[in-house]
Amino acid sequence: MGFEIRNHVLISYTDEPGVTEVTIPDDVTEIGYGAFDGHTLLEKINLPPNLKIIQAGAFEECTSLEHMTLPEGLERIEGSAFFATNIKEIEIPESVKHIGSCAFGSPTYDFEWITLNFHKNQKKTRIMIEMLWLGYTPELRILDFFDHPCYENFSLLEPNYKIQIAVSYYDTDEAIKNYLKRSIKRAVTLAIHRNDKKLLADLLNTGFITKKNIDSMIQYAIEHTQNGGNPEFQVILTDYKYQHFPSDASQITKKLKL
């Protein structure tokens, strides 16, 4: 296989005809700067179990790369490491301490969002990023919160990140729980706007969607559908109302325009 390795650092990879999958040797602990940059044929790259660092631009413009499993023990993902790949969703291990600017995403994506699933504090937190993980203050505050998950750090988060983090952490802090209760309508609106059924399901499971506030959410879902949005959200919310508040559910049936 076309690897150049020095002192456990993978320096570069040379394409071999017809190869779309490679497995990096187990003794590699660092992927060097731009090691796979521009290798557009590679669809799958198996990382070594003892990997600690992915250097800047390591997999940049590997445009056929759609999936990557990051090993537990990985500590640093430097800037542009996965820039302009085709990765739409990725699991971030507990061990990761640093994610550099533009490490994930691309301004030329055919899709709008990339999902980073952070495994921190024995929780899985989905963070949907628009286009790019910029690695500036809003994103760095996410990592600060995971290091010290307290309300003080939570209060510094950008509002849309707050909602996504609160869904995972509302049961750990009363102030975070109260924030999510107050913001539940905005949270549902965010899920509908982003076409994020998983976020909506998580919000429904909190019990914070009530008889008092659900009608306005259903109305927003109906209007969103009429403007070309996904009709599944109005169906999900209406079904939830039938199941939990059956005495009122018939009032909104006539409003549905599927």
NULO-831333 format. One line per 8 residues: number of its first residue (from 0); their letters; for each residue x, y, z of C-alpha. Coordinates in nm, 4 decimals, decimal comma. Example, Ala and Ser with C-alpha at 12.3 -4.5 7.8 and 13.67 -1.06 7.14 Angstrom:
<nodes>
0 = AS = 1,2300:-0,4500:0,7800 | 1,3670:-0,1060:0,7140
</nodes>
This chain:
<nodes>
0 = MGFEIRNH = 0,0000:0,0000:0,0000 | 0,1304:0,3503:-0,0815 | 0,1995:0,4838:0,2669 | 0,5022:0,6872:0,3697 | 0,5438:0,6512:0,7477 | 0,8143:0,7986:0,9698 | 0,8284:0,7618:1,3483 | 0,4641:0,6536:1,3628
8 = VLISYTDE = 0,3537:0,9564:1,1572 | 0,1814:0,8879:0,8240 | 0,3424:1,1495:0,5994 | 0,1672:1,0784:0,2715 | -0,0352:0,8312:0,0699 | 0,0120:0,7469:-0,2970 | -0,2910:0,6406:-0,4983 | -0,2983:0,2886:-0,6365
16 = PGVTEVTI = -0,5128:0,2097:-0,9437 | -0,8684:0,1076:-0,8588 | -0,8223:0,1314:-0,4805 | -1,1199:0,2898:-0,3025 | -1,0563:0,1624:0,0522 | -0,7387:0,1681:0,2596 | -0,6487:0,0576:0,6123 | -0,3813:0,2579:0,7905
24 = PDDVTEIG = -0,1318:0,0426:0,9852 | -0,1953:-0,0005:1,3576 | 0,1347:0,1566:1,4657 | 0,0457:0,4989:1,3197 | -0,0358:0,7537:1,5928 | -0,0533:1,0672:1,3776 | -0,1855:1,1496:1,0297 | 0,0419:1,4188:0,8900
32 = YGAFDGHT = -0,0378:1,7505:0,7260 | -0,2240:1,6949:0,3973 | -0,1401:1,3237:0,3960 | -0,4472:1,2279:0,1899 | -0,5238:1,5703:0,0444 | -0,7032:1,5464:-0,2897 | -0,7308:1,1667:-0,3092 | -1,0744:1,1810:-0,4647
40 = LLEKINLP = -1,1142:0,8063:-0,5328 | -1,0998:0,6956:-0,1697 | -1,4439:0,6066:-0,0326 | -1,3360:0,4472:0,2958 | -1,0296:0,4989:0,5148 | -0,9886:0,2768:0,8222 | -0,8023:0,4614:1,0950 | -0,5588:0,2883:1,3362
48 = PNLKIIQA = -0,6724:0,2202:1,6950 | -0,3873:0,4165:1,8570 | -0,4333:0,7369:1,6574 | -0,3857:1,0555:1,8627 | -0,3634:1,3426:1,6119 | -0,5111:1,4226:1,2713 | -0,3110:1,7124:1,1338 | -0,4398:2,0051:0,9290
56 = GAFEECTS = -0,5786:1,9171:0,5865 | -0,5099:1,5472:0,6386 | -0,8175:1,4353:0,4408 | -0,9020:1,7629:0,2701 | -1,0836:1,7265:-0,0626 | -1,1242:1,3509:-0,0343 | -1,4530:1,4147:-0,2082 | -1,5700:1,0510:-0,2232
64 = LEHMTLPE = -1,5223:1,0001:0,1513 | -1,8676:0,9770:0,3128 | -1,8007:0,7916:0,6382 | -1,5201:0,7884:0,8938 | -1,4944:0,6109:1,2293 | -1,2771:0,8080:1,4688 | -1,1093:0,5852:1,7301 | -1,1457:0,6415:2,1029
72 = GLERIEGS = -0,8138:0,7873:2,2158 | -0,7980:1,0448:1,9360 | -0,7172:1,3802:2,0965 | -0,6786:1,6453:1,8246 | -0,8458:1,7160:1,4911 | -0,6654:2,0096:1,3362 | -0,7991:2,2716:1,0973 | -0,9430:2,1616:0,7601
80 = AFFATNIK = -0,8750:1,7974:0,8504 | -1,1959:1,6828:0,6746 | -1,2680:1,9976:0,4760 | -1,4511:1,9374:0,1447 | -1,5107:1,5675:0,2056 | -1,8611:1,4243:0,1669 | -1,9062:1,3428:0,5366 | -2,2537:1,4482:0,6496
88 = EIEIPESV = -2,2465:1,2972:1,0000 | -1,9679:1,1773:1,2274 | -1,9216:1,0487:1,5832 | -1,6785:1,2502:1,7982 | -1,5194:1,0324:2,0701 | -1,4987:1,1329:2,4355 | -1,1208:1,1645:2,4053 | -1,1226:1,4496:2,1493
96 = KHIGSCAF = -1,0041:1,7728:2,3141 | -0,9578:2,0004:2,0139 | -1,1292:2,0550:1,6773 | -0,9648:2,3157:1,4554 | -1,1316:2,5676:1,2272 | -1,3007:2,4281:0,9161 | -1,2174:2,0738:1,0320 | -1,5565:1,9594:0,8993
104 = GSPTYDFE = -1,7783:2,0932:0,6241 | -1,7524:2,2657:0,2915 | -1,9018:2,5816:0,1372 | -1,9780:2,3815:-0,1801 | -2,1820:2,1020:-0,0154 | -2,4954:1,9785:-0,1879 | -2,6383:1,9441:0,1646 | -2,6837:2,2257:0,4144
112 = WITLNFHK = -2,5996:2,0690:0,7486 | -2,3316:1,8475:0,8972 | -2,4051:1,6639:1,2226 | -2,1380:1,6114:1,4866 | -2,2380:1,3565:1,7506 | -2,0350:1,4346:2,0609 | -1,9853:1,1528:2,3103 | -1,9117:1,3432:2,6290
120 = NQKKTRIM = -1,9954:1,2964:2,9970 | -2,1665:0,9642:2,9207 | -2,4086:1,1442:2,6903 | -2,4506:1,1707:2,3140 | -2,5186:1,5253:2,1984 | -2,6100:1,5995:1,8372 | -2,4826:1,9323:1,7097 | -2,5968:2,0314:1,3616
128 = IEMLWLGY = -2,3539:2,2768:1,2022 | -2,4482:2,4951:0,9071 | -2,1963:2,4358:0,6267 | -1,8763:2,4550:0,8358 | -1,7371:2,3926:1,1827 | -1,5763:2,7359:1,1978 | -1,3747:2,6699:1,5115 | -1,4237:3,0240:1,6374
136 = TPELRILD = -1,5686:3,1398:1,9696 | -1,9217:2,9887:1,9290 | -1,7817:2,6433:1,8506 | -1,5036:2,6620:2,1089 | -1,7656:2,7362:2,3735 | -1,9309:2,4040:2,2885 | -1,6072:2,2253:2,3769 | -1,5709:2,4385:2,6913
144 = FFDHPCYE = -1,9177:2,3328:2,7992 | -1,8409:1,9639:2,7479 | -1,5246:2,0057:2,9590 | -1,7205:2,1819:3,2343 | -2,0960:2,1216:3,1881 | -2,2339:2,3934:3,4139 | -2,4984:2,6609:3,3579 | -2,2352:2,9366:3,3524
152 = NFSLLEPN = -2,0759:2,7812:3,0421 | -2,4179:2,6932:2,9000 | -2,5264:3,0563:2,9195 | -2,2374:3,1576:2,6903 | -2,3493:2,9316:2,4052 | -2,5017:3,0571:2,0807 | -2,8849:3,0171:2,1041 | -2,9251:2,7352:1,8496
160 = YKIQIAVS = -2,6396:2,5425:2,0110 | -2,8050:2,5958:2,3500 | -3,1180:2,4190:2,2338 | -2,9303:2,1198:2,0951 | -2,7167:2,0846:2,4084 | -3,0102:2,1410:2,6440 | -3,1877:1,8395:2,4915 | -2,9044:1,6210:2,6246
168 = YYDTDEAI = -2,8310:1,8041:2,9514 | -3,1689:1,9265:3,0816 | -3,1774:1,6394:3,3302 | -2,8441:1,7438:3,4857 | -2,9130:2,1058:3,5788 | -3,2362:2,2760:3,6875 | -3,1441:2,6024:3,5133 | -3,0818:2,4202:3,1829
176 = KNYLKRSI = -3,4147:2,2389:3,2246 | -3,5941:2,5707:3,2791 | -3,4229:2,7170:2,9731 | -3,5460:2,4318:2,7539 | -3,8993:2,4617:2,8934 | -3,9025:2,8341:2,8144 | -3,7568:2,7738:2,4681 | -3,9606:2,4688:2,3699
184 = KRAVTLAI = -4,1565:2,6450:2,0940 | -3,8369:2,7833:1,9424 | -3,6780:2,4384:1,9718 | -3,9631:2,2736:1,7801 | -3,9481:2,5504:1,5193 | -3,5746:2,4859:1,4825 | -3,6363:2,1127:1,4298 | -3,8976:2,1820:1,1630
192 = HRNDKKLL = -3,6849:2,4443:0,9892 | -3,3866:2,2076:0,9767 | -3,5949:1,9048:0,8793 | -3,4545:1,7342:1,1886 | -3,6958:1,4601:1,2943 | -3,4493:1,3261:1,5511 | -3,4450:1,6611:1,7340 | -3,8247:1,6738:1,7293
200 = ADLLNTGF = -3,8436:1,3196:1,8700 | -3,6038:1,4161:2,1492 | -3,8124:1,7255:2,2282 | -4,1312:1,5212:2,2426 | -3,9633:1,2869:2,4897 | -3,8875:1,5717:2,7320 | -4,2568:1,6173:2,8157 | -4,2191:1,9948:2,7772
208 = ITKKNIDS = -4,4598:2,0059:2,4821 | -4,7947:2,0631:2,6510 | -5,1634:2,1104:2,5815 | -5,1065:2,4841:2,6168 | -4,8298:2,5204:2,3573 | -4,8780:2,2417:2,1035 | -5,1389:2,4134:1,8855 | -4,9026:2,6951:1,7886
216 = MIQYAIEH = -4,6386:2,4364:1,6981 | -4,8820:2,2454:1,4794 | -4,9866:2,5692:1,3114 | -4,6228:2,6520:1,2351 | -4,5728:2,3013:1,0917 | -4,8813:2,3452:0,8706 | -4,7570:2,6799:0,7402 | -4,4123:2,5342:0,6819
224 = TQNGGNPE = -4,5666:2,2500:0,4797 | -4,7686:2,4965:0,2721 | -4,4415:2,6729:0,1900 | -4,2836:2,3523:0,0621 | -4,1588:2,2015:0,3886 | -4,1718:1,8407:0,5006 | -4,5350:1,7444:0,5873 | -4,4195:1,4754:0,8310
232 = FQVILTDY = -4,3737:1,7291:1,1102 | -4,7389:1,8342:1,1206 | -4,8373:1,4664:1,1198 | -4,5976:1,3821:1,4051 | -4,7153:1,6748:1,6177 | -5,0819:1,6039:1,5464 | -5,0396:1,2356:1,6363 | -4,8689:1,3440:1,9597
240 = KYQHFPSD = -5,1688:1,5656:2,0403 | -5,4153:1,2838:1,9705 | -5,2203:1,0537:2,2019 | -5,1607:1,2976:2,4883 | -5,4449:1,5487:2,4690 | -5,7282:1,3568:2,2952 | -6,0102:1,5886:2,4051 | -5,8678:1,8770:2,2009
248 = ASQITKKL = -5,7214:1,6910:1,9045 | -6,0316:1,7062:1,6869 | -6,0145:2,0860:1,6743 | -5,7060:2,0928:1,4586 | -5,7888:1,8056:1,2232 | -5,9650:2,0357:0,9759 | -5,6549:2,2543:0,9556 | -5,4325:1,9824:0,8166
256 = KL = -5,3572:2,0117:0,4477 | -5,1466:1,7132:0,3621
</nodes>
